[in-house]
Amino acid sequence: MTIKIVTDSTCDLPESMTAKYGITVVPLYINFGERAYLDGVELSQEEFYQQLQNSNEFPTTAAPGLGQFRQEYERLAANGATEILSIHVSAGLSTTVNNAQLAAKEITDVPITVLDSKQLSLGIGFLAVRAAKAAAEGCSMAEIMTLLTAQIRRTHFFAVLDTLEFLRRSGRVHRLTAGLGTILQIKPLLKLQDGNITFEKVRTRKQAIKRLINLLADLIPLEQVAIVHSHALDRAEALRQQAQHLLPGDDVLTIDVSPIIGTHVGPGAAGFVCIQAEEKEMYL
């Protein structure tokens, strides 16, 4: 039995980790005008933010096509996969899951399970790594799905955005609301847990960072934490210093999120992806 793991480029896993665990990453698309780029393949973070600053056209994003998924599924089957688990960005944020499901139905060589992660960024990535480790240990698909279902419930994403403007451009907030937010120095705080997206509006960055730290503290004990940012390494490192007393160990990743996410949140965002320790569920 050989179970192979597929995910997409919003997972934000470093290439060293996808290579280590044999995880296949299917890229989404970033569009600047009529030019489409494969996320992470044809457009780096640095190139994306340069274009974002210099282009007169606001970028858009698109899910991988059915053909991309079919190609990867067929390749894995030809290389000996007996089952495939395909884990993707929350269905509430993208049609990626839907396209993966449609492509999976066209493959007859190998059983394919498609999982809605109900997350983004390393919330997806941590699921893919957990699945790959479990598969390597000989777990069945049913056993892996039980592990991932529990982890999804324990995974939280929350980040402070620098501005409401990029959410406005992507249709997430009203133009008037975004304008008032700029005038009042409101910093939007985005939260995602188990597929549910919510926003808080916090006055000033200082108060917003304080709120982030409090949210992290409320989830202790923590199994795993990563710091995520959108082209704002200095803010991510400052956040690490302020949260150091809450972080579980020294192996906390700091990741510049995919340009796919950067398109919607804009530069300057910083926050956490964290997994509550399993014993936390005993007290809920």
N, C-alpha and C positions, 0 to 999 in steps of 0.2 A: 504493500500500500504506500503510494507516494502522493501526498497532498501538497499542492503548490498554491502559493498565495499571490494574488493580484490586488493592486490598489491603484490609486490615481495620484497625479502630481500635487494635489492639495494636501497630501499626507505630511509633507514637509520633513520626511526622513532624510538624513544625510545619505549620500551615495554609498559611503562606507558601510552603513547599516543595511541598506537594501542588498548590497553585494554579500555581506556576511550571512544574512538570513535567506538569501535566494528569493527575494521579493521582487516581483515584476511591477513596474510602475508605468501606467498608461497616462500620457500627458493630455491635459486639456489644451484649449486654444485661447490665445490672447490676440485680439484684433485691434490694430491701429488703422482706421480707415479701411482700405481694401486689402491691406497686408495682414495675413494671419501667421502667427508664430506658434510653434509647439512649446508649451510651457516647460521651462527647464532644459529644453533641448536646443531651441533656436533663439532663445532670449533669456539672458541671465538677469538676476535681480538688478545689478548695476545698470545694464542696458535698458531694462524696463523703466527704472526711475529717471534715467536721462531722457528717454522718450516722453515719459509722463510730464516732465518739466518743460520740454521743448516743443512738443507737438500741439498743434491747434485742435486736434481731434481727441476726444475722450475715448479711452480704450473700452472695449467690451470683451466679454468672455463667452466661451462656448464649450459644451461637453464634448468628449471624444465621440466619434461616430461609431456606428455598429461595426464597420469594417475594421477599425482599430482593435476593438475587443475581439472580434472573430480571429484576427491574425494572431493575437497573443495567446488566445485559448488553444488554437490549432497548433501553434508552435510548442506550447507546453505539453500538449497531448502527444505530439510526435516525439518529444524528448523524454517520454516515460511517465508523465503525470497520470495517476489513476483517478484523481479527483482534483477539482480546483475550487478554491474559495476566493471570491472576488469582493473586496471590502471597499466601500466608496463613501464620498462626501455625502452629508445629510441630504435626503431627498427634498427637504424643505428649502434647500439652497441651490440645487442644481438638478438637471435631468440626467446626470451621469449614471445614477443607479438604474433608472428606467432603460437607458441605452444598453447598459451591461446585461440587464435581464432579457431584453429583446435579442441581443446577440447570443446569449447563452442558450436560448431556445432553438437556435439554428445549428448548434453543435451537438452531434450525436456520438462522437468518439469518446467522450469523457463526461461524467456527471459534473455539473457546475452549480455551486450555491452562490447566490449574490446576496450580500448583506448590506443593508443601510446602516452605516455607522452611527447615524444621528449626531454626527460631530463634524468638525473640520480641523485642519492643521494636524498637530501631533496627537489630537484625540483619535484621529484615524490611524496615524502612524503607530501609536502604541498598541492598537488593536491588531494591526498587521504583524508586528513583531511578536506579540503574544501568540497569535495563531501559528506563525512560523516555528516558534519554539515548541509549541505543543505538538505540531505535526512531526517535528524532528524527534520528539520523544515517543512517537508511536500512537498518539491519541487519534481516535476516530473523528470523523466529521461531526457527529452528534456531540461528542465530548468537547470538541473545540467550540462549537456553537454555544454550549452551556457556559463555558468560560467567558466567551466574548459578550454574551447577553448580560452576564453579571457585571462585567467591566464597563459596559456602556452606561449602566445605571450609576456607576461610581465615578464617571469621568465628567469633568467640568472645564469649561473654557470661559475665561473672562479677561477683558482687555479694555484699556482706556484709549480712545481714539483722539487724535489731535484736533479734529474738526468734524462737523456734520456734513461738510460740503460734498465729500465723495459718496456718502450714503444718499445725499439728495440727488446727485447725478445718476446714481444707479437705481433711483426710484424708491429707496427705502424710507426717506423722510420727505416731508413737504418743503417746498422752497421757502415759505415764510418761516417755518420752524427752524430751518437751517440758518436763515438770516438772523433770527432772534438769538440763536445759540451763539453766533459769532459776536454779536453785540454784548451779550451778557457773560461772555467767556465760559460758556457751558461746555464741559467735556463729556461727550457721550461714553457711557460704559456699557459695552456689549457683553451679554452673558448667553451661553449656550449649554444646555444640559438635557440629555435624553431627547434631543430633537426640538426642544422648546427654546426659542430665541426671545430674549427680553432685553430692554434697554433701560438704563438709568441715566438721568441727566444730573451731573454734579458740577457745582460752581467751582471753577479753578482747577488746574492740574494738581496742585498740592492736595486738595481735598479728594480728588479722584484717586490719586495714588494711595492715600490713606484708606480709602474705601476698598481698593484692591487687596491691600494687606489684611484688612479685616475679613474679607471674603475668604482669603486663603486660611487664615487662622480658624475660621468657623468650620473648616473641613478636616482639621487634625483629628486623628492621625492620618498621615499621608503615605501612600505607597510609592508614588512617583510624581515628580514635578518637572516641568520644562518652562523656560521663559521664552516667550515668542515676541517678535517685534517686526515692524515694517520699516526697514531701512533706518533704524533708530538704535544702533548698538549702544550708544552712550546712555540712552534712557533704560535700555534693558539691563545694563550693568548697574546703574543706579538702583533699579528695582531689586536686583539680586542683593545688593548690599543692605537695603532696608528690610528685606524678607529673610535674610540669612538665618536668623534664629528659628525660622519655621521650616526650612528646607531639609528634606530627609537625605542627609549624606552629601557627598561632594560631586556626585555624577549627575548634576543637573544640566541638561542641555540648554544652550541658548541658540535659538534658530531665527533667522530672517525668513519670514513666511513667504510662500509662493506669490509671485506677481498676480496670480489669479485672485488671491485674497487681498493683496495690495490694491488691486483695481477698485475694490469696494470700500476698503477702510482708509485708503490713502496712506502716505508716509507719516511717520511719527507715532504710530500706535505701539503699545507695549502691554504685555499681560502674561497670564499664566495658563498652561494646560496642566491639570493635575488629576490624579486618581486617588480617591480615598482608599485607605487600607480596608481590607475586607471586614475586620472586626468592628469597624465603624457601623456596619449595617445592623449589628446586634443592638445598638442603642437608638436606632431610628424608630 
